[in-house]
C-alpha cells in the first residue's frame, strides 16, 4: 500500500504538502516557543497580557483582509493551475481586493483606538501590531497552497520566525521593552512578505497587471460566504482572550493566553493536514465525486484517532508543559490548558469535514451558515461563562462551541449525502 502511494504522483504531492505544512505549523510555533519562556518571564504577566490583548484585537482586522480568500483562492488557483494567464488574473484581483480591505481595516483601527479609552492608553502598541496585517497581505500563502508548492511557505515562515527570534533576544531585556515584540514580529513578516512577491514574479511568472473592476467584484462575491465563515471562526477563536481582556486584568489575560497558545500549537498540526489536502480534494471532486467521497471518509478516520491521541497527551502533560514554557508564575494556566485540550478532538475532525467535505464539494454557503450560528452561540456562552467562571469561562465555552460545530457539520454532510 505504501509503495502504491509513493508511486502515485498525486498522492506524493499531497504527502509532500502535508509534511511541508506540518513542518510550517510546527516551526511556526516551535521557534517562537524558544522565546515564549523568555518573554513570559522577562515581560511578566502584565506586559505579556497587554501584547496578547493587542494581538487578539488586530487579529479581527487581519481576518477582514483575509476575507474568504484563504479558502476560495487555493481552490480557484488549483483548478486553473495550468493556465498562467488565468492564474495572473486571479492573483492580481485578490491582491488588489486585499489591499483595499487593509485600508478599510486601518481606518477602523484609527476610529476605535482614538474613541475608546482602553485602546487610547496604548495606541502605539495597536498601530505597531497592525504591521502583522500588512505582512500577511504581502505574503500570499493561498497562492502557494493553490499551486501546491508548500515548501516555499515552509522556508519563508522559518525565515520570518528565525529573524524575529534573534532580534527579540537582542532587544527585549526587560518589561519596558515590550513594545519591541510586536514591532519585530511585524517587520519580520513584512520583509518575508515582500520577498515572496519577488519569488512569485520570477519563479512562477505571475504578471503584475491591473485587474478589471469586474474581476475584483467577482472575487469578493465568490468569497462572501467564506468571509462570513472566516469572521465567524475568528469570533470563536480570537474573541476568547479579547472579551476576557475587557473584564479582567492583563495578568489574567496572560494566564489564559499561555494555555491557548500551547493549545493552538497542537491544533495547528491537525489543521496543516486539512489545509494541505484541500487543493487536492477540490481538484478530485471536480473530476470524480465518488472517488473524493471515498477518500474523504478514510481521512476522517485517521484524523479522529490523531486528534484523540493529541488531546489525551496534552491533558496529562499540561503541568510539565506549563512549567517548562511559562514558569511557576503561570500555574493557573495548567487547569486552563487541560480544559482547552478537549478542543483538539472536535476541532481536528470538524476542520477536515468542513474543508474537504463542505468547501471542496462546493457547499460554501452551508459552511458559512454553520460557523455563523456557532459564533452567535459562542458569544452568548462567552459572556455568561466569564461572568460566572472568570478565566475558566472562555475555555469551557470554547470546548462546548467546538462540539456544536462538529455536530452541525456532521449533520449537514449526512443530509447532503457526502458522508
Buried (B, 14 or more C-beta within 10 A) or exposed (E): EEEEEEEEEEBEBBBBBBBBBBBBBBBBBEBBBBBBBBBBEBBBBBBBBBBBBBBBBBBBBBBBBBBBBBBBBBBBBBBBBEEEEBBBBBBBBBBBBBBEBBEEBBEEBBEBBEEEEEBEEBBEBBBBBBBBBBBBBBBBBBBBBBBBBBBBBBBBBBBBBBBBBEBBBEEBEEEEBBBBBBBBBBBBBBBBBEBBBEBBEEEBEBEEEEBEEEBBEBBBEBBBBBBBBBBBBBBBBBBBBBBBBEBBEBBBBBBBBBBBBBBBBBBBBBBBBBBBBBBBBBBBBBEEEEEBBEBBEEBBEEBBEBBBEBBBBBBEBBBEBBBEBBBEBBEBBBBBBBBBBBBBBBBBBBBBBBBBBBBBBEBBBBBBBBBBBBBEBBBEBBBEBBEEEBBBBBBBBBBBBBBBBBBBBBEBBEEEEBB
